């Protein structure tokens, strides 16, 4: 018997955790590497680098977790409020909501007759789900998940921050700055490629994007470290 369907995996299902993962890992590498490069440029030794790097890792991971949780919770609260409002309107004005859904399908290219039939059948099956998806743009795949975003960001930030920290620890005395900068740029290039491959985006553009911003951040903090080190 010929197959009438085939399994599909859509990358939009990954958006919730992929955004937080890429942001966390990228921020972990960039912020920690920049911090270490700045300390090294100011004349700090291995001891100062380790203290600054570990403190930056812990503080950054917690900051990312808290920031992601608060921001995604705000999105989740907004989605919940919209769904509550839509649920109330479906209870009090079902005919108006039916016409509203029909108008949406007409605007997407269906004839008025077909749009009316589709709207009626979808509302009979799951009225709130139909309005959430087609009127509000809220879907299960893209809905906000605060705990997932917070945990993903914290873990990936710590993993990203550990890379330049390990490079600083393994670098010869006096060459920590260049070693951290060079290896971190390689890490960022690889991260951009991994994120692009996971999300189905062009590899070159994504890698260059994170490489540029990482290099700029490290150059600025190195300059600040030089000025601060000269001042003291």
VENJOKA-V311969 format. One record per residue. N is the residue number from 0. SS is DSSP state (~ for helix, > for strand, _ for the rest). PHI is phi in whole degrees, -180 to 180 (none if undefined). D_LAST is the distance of its C-alpha to the last C-alpha in whole Angstrom. Layout:
<<N | SS | PHI | D_LAST> <N | SS | PHI | D_LAST>>
//
This chain:
<<0 | _ | none | 80> <1 | _ | -68 | 77> <2 | _ | -76 | 74> <3 | _ | -101 | 74> <4 | _ | -135 | 70> <5 | _ | -140 | 67> <6 | _ | -68 | 64> <7 | _ | -129 | 61> <8 | _ | -120 | 57> <9 | _ | -96 | 55> <10 | ~ | -72 | 51> <11 | ~ | -64 | 51> <12 | ~ | -66 | 52> <13 | ~ | -94 | 48> <14 | ~ | -59 | 46> <15 | ~ | -56 | 46> <16 | ~ | -90 | 44> <17 | ~ | -67 | 43> <18 | ~ | -61 | 41> <19 | ~ | -66 | 39> <20 | ~ | -68 | 38> <21 | ~ | -65 | 37> <22 | ~ | -62 | 35> <23 | ~ | -64 | 33> <24 | ~ | -65 | 33> <25 | ~ | -63 | 32> <26 | ~ | -66 | 29> <27 | ~ | -62 | 28> <28 | ~ | -68 | 28> <29 | ~ | -64 | 26> <30 | ~ | -68 | 23> <31 | ~ | -71 | 23> <32 | ~ | -63 | 22> <33 | ~ | -63 | 20> <34 | ~ | -61 | 18> <35 | ~ | -67 | 18> <36 | ~ | -64 | 17> <37 | ~ | -65 | 14> <38 | ~ | -65 | 13> <39 | ~ | -64 | 14> <40 | ~ | -66 | 13> <41 | _ | -82 | 9> <42 | _ | 96 | 10> <43 | _ | -71 | 12> <44 | _ | -91 | 15> <45 | ~ | -62 | 19> <46 | ~ | -63 | 18> <47 | ~ | -64 | 16> <48 | ~ | -63 | 17> <49 | ~ | -66 | 21> <50 | ~ | -62 | 20> <51 | ~ | -64 | 18> <52 | ~ | -67 | 21> <53 | ~ | -66 | 24> <54 | ~ | -62 | 22> <55 | ~ | -65 | 22> <56 | ~ | -63 | 26> <57 | ~ | -65 | 27> <58 | ~ | -64 | 26> <59 | ~ | -66 | 27> <60 | ~ | -63 | 30> <61 | ~ | -68 | 31> <62 | ~ | -64 | 30> <63 | ~ | -64 | 32> <64 | ~ | -63 | 35> <65 | ~ | -65 | 35> <66 | ~ | -63 | 34> <67 | ~ | -64 | 37> <68 | ~ | -63 | 39> <69 | ~ | -67 | 39> <70 | ~ | -68 | 39> <71 | ~ | -72 | 42> <72 | ~ | -64 | 44> <73 | ~ | -63 | 44> <74 | ~ | -63 | 45> <75 | ~ | -63 | 48> <76 | ~ | -62 | 49> <77 | ~ | -65 | 49> <78 | ~ | -62 | 52> <79 | ~ | -65 | 53> <80 | ~ | -65 | 54> <81 | ~ | -64 | 56> <82 | ~ | -68 | 58> <83 | ~ | -63 | 59> <84 | ~ | -65 | 60> <85 | ~ | -66 | 62> <86 | ~ | -63 | 64> <87 | ~ | -65 | 65> <88 | ~ | -68 | 66> <89 | ~ | -66 | 68> <90 | ~ | -74 | 70> <91 | ~ | -97 | 71> <92 | _ | -136 | 71> <93 | ~ | -63 | 72> <94 | ~ | -67 | 74> <95 | ~ | -64 | 71> <96 | ~ | -68 | 69> <97 | ~ | -65 | 71> <98 | ~ | -65 | 71> <99 | ~ | -65 | 68> <100 | ~ | -66 | 67> <101 | ~ | -60 | 70> <102 | ~ | -62 | 69> <103 | ~ | -64 | 66> <104 | ~ | -72 | 68> <105 | ~ | -64 | 70> <106 | ~ | -65 | 66> <107 | _ | -93 | 66> <108 | _ | 117 | 69> <109 | _ | -80 | 72> <110 | _ | -70 | 75> <111 | ~ | -56 | 75> <112 | ~ | -66 | 78> <113 | ~ | -67 | 76> <114 | ~ | -60 | 73> <115 | ~ | -65 | 75> <116 | ~ | -66 | 76> <117 | ~ | -62 | 73> <118 | ~ | -62 | 71> <119 | ~ | -64 | 74> <120 | ~ | -68 | 74> <121 | ~ | -68 | 70> <122 | ~ | -70 | 71> <123 | ~ | -69 | 73> <124 | ~ | -81 | 71> <125 | ~ | -160 | 68> <126 | ~ | -63 | 68> <127 | ~ | -65 | 64> <128 | ~ | -63 | 63> <129 | ~ | -65 | 64> <130 | ~ | -72 | 63> <131 | ~ | -62 | 59> <132 | ~ | -75 | 59> <133 | ~ | -93 | 61> <134 | _ | -98 | 60> <135 | _ | -97 | 57> <136 | _ | 75 | 55> <137 | _ | -103 | 55> <138 | _ | -131 | 56> <139 | _ | -62 | 55> <140 | _ | -67 | 53> <141 | _ | -107 | 51> <142 | _ | -70 | 51> <143 | _ | -73 | 47> <144 | _ | -131 | 47> <145 | ~ | -58 | 44> <146 | ~ | -64 | 44> <147 | ~ | -62 | 44> <148 | ~ | -64 | 41> <149 | ~ | -65 | 39> <150 | ~ | -65 | 40> <151 | ~ | -62 | 39> <152 | ~ | -64 | 36> <153 | ~ | -64 | 35> <154 | ~ | -66 | 36> <155 | ~ | -71 | 35> <156 | ~ | -63 | 32> <157 | ~ | -61 | 31> <158 | ~ | -65 | 33> <159 | ~ | -66 | 31> <160 | ~ | -66 | 28> <161 | ~ | -66 | 29> <162 | ~ | -68 | 29> <163 | ~ | -65 | 26> <164 | ~ | -65 | 25> <165 | ~ | -66 | 28> <166 | ~ | -64 | 27> <167 | ~ | -66 | 23> <168 | ~ | -66 | 25> <169 | ~ | -89 | 27> <170 | _ | -76 | 25> <171 | _ | -65 | 25> <172 | _ | -60 | 21> <173 | _ | 92 | 19> <174 | _ | -123 | 21> <175 | ~ | -64 | 20> <176 | ~ | -58 | 19> <177 | ~ | -61 | 22> <178 | ~ | -65 | 24> <179 | ~ | -64 | 24> <180 | ~ | -63 | 24> <181 | ~ | -65 | 27> <182 | ~ | -67 | 29> <183 | ~ | -67 | 28> <184 | ~ | -66 | 29> <185 | ~ | -66 | 32> <186 | ~ | -61 | 32> <187 | ~ | -66 | 32> <188 | ~ | -61 | 35> <189 | ~ | -65 | 37> <190 | ~ | -63 | 37> <191 | ~ | -61 | 38> <192 | ~ | -68 | 41> <193 | ~ | -65 | 42> <194 | ~ | -62 | 41> <195 | ~ | -66 | 43> <196 | ~ | -66 | 46> <197 | ~ | -64 | 46> <198 | ~ | -91 | 47> <199 | _ | 79 | 49> <200 | _ | -98 | 46> <201 | _ | -62 | 46> <202 | ~ | -69 | 44> <203 | ~ | -63 | 42> <204 | ~ | -64 | 41> <205 | ~ | -65 | 39> <206 | ~ | -66 | 37> <207 | ~ | -65 | 36> <208 | ~ | -64 | 35> <209 | ~ | -71 | 33> <210 | ~ | -65 | 32> <211 | ~ | -62 | 31> <212 | ~ | -69 | 29> <213 | ~ | -66 | 27> <214 | ~ | -64 | 26> <215 | ~ | -64 | 25> <216 | ~ | -63 | 23> <217 | ~ | -69 | 21> <218 | ~ | -66 | 20> <219 | ~ | -67 | 19> <220 | ~ | -72 | 16> <221 | ~ | -64 | 15> <222 | ~ | -62 | 15> <223 | ~ | -65 | 12> <224 | ~ | -64 | 11> <225 | ~ | -62 | 10> <226 | ~ | -64 | 9> <227 | ~ | -66 | 6> <228 | ~ | -64 | 5> <229 | ~ | -70 | 6> <230 | ~ | -69 | 4> <231 | _ | -100 | 0>>
//
